[in-house]
């Protein structure tokens, strides 16, 4: 199983049109984190696209290209590219360029996005939310399959049999679909034979079993080889030297993020009891090396996933502690997980 990290690049907003000191510092930290993840043998680092003042990553491929120059082996992915509000042609070109820079390590994780700021920013209507994603995913897949393309759709100008360049260093860019809990999204991914990433943010992990089963059943019904279909599970994550240390260090940052987003969406405020429930019985991984290893293996028993992405939420956690968590994940957790899975086969 591949093991990696995802990040949205949380920051304290600078509130200025220039001299973005916090944004600059956070990008430099991200590059250090990706470099360390590569050095400790993790397989993937993924950056999520957002267009908000509290996140620094609006163009994942740009920061990933910078990371490509200081890393050797780690795969570099978006997490996610908000495909509904971007031009698939330009997205393909950007990631193909990243692939050339990185010697074939680029991936795209496409999704509809958990926030909606990009829609008015780029001139799209929320009423077209589903249609935009469906049409643009179709175009992105075709761009990845063929050097020349002729295409006609509803939400973008037609493409009159022209070549799209550059082409990637890999035979084709790996394109994943990221889903939350929507059955239709899982069924679509399976039918199209596309790798799927499931973001598990709440509830017991086993509640996602029907979603994964639907994904595989849809693939099988469409005539695809289910055994060759990649699956990634993604959860919030933090590891430290002891369970209590991890819980206490993550709690202020985690609760601030969840309540900030929750206030926007009308959720009830989260408290420490709910946090501890998510940590012990839900998908949240915040604990010692042994605890998070056991929980990753539990997910593997449930889903037989081929990849696990640990979503780091840095917030107010000091950078050196985040770096220590990455080191523990790569040097302690990952070898234990790989060894246990190898023995089980």
Secondary structure as UniProt FT lines:
FT   STRAND          2..7
FT   HELIX           21..39
FT   TURN            40..41
FT   STRAND          44..47
FT   TURN            53..54
FT   HELIX           60..68
FT   TURN            69..70
FT   STRAND          75..78
FT   STRAND          81..82
FT   HELIX           83..85
FT   HELIX           88..101
FT   TURN            102..103
FT   STRAND          106..111
FT   HELIX           117..121
FT   TURN            122..123
FT   HELIX           126..128
FT   HELIX           129..145
FT   STRAND          148..151
FT   STRAND          159..163
FT   STRAND          174..179
FT   HELIX           183..192
FT   STRAND          195..200
FT   HELIX           205..208
FT   HELIX           209..221
FT   TURN            222..223
FT   HELIX           226..228
FT   STRAND          231..239
FT   HELIX           243..265
FT   HELIX           272..280
FT   STRAND          285..287
FT   HELIX           289..303
FT   STRAND          307..311
FT   TURN            315..316
FT   HELIX           319..328
FT   HELIX           329..333
FT   HELIX           334..344
//
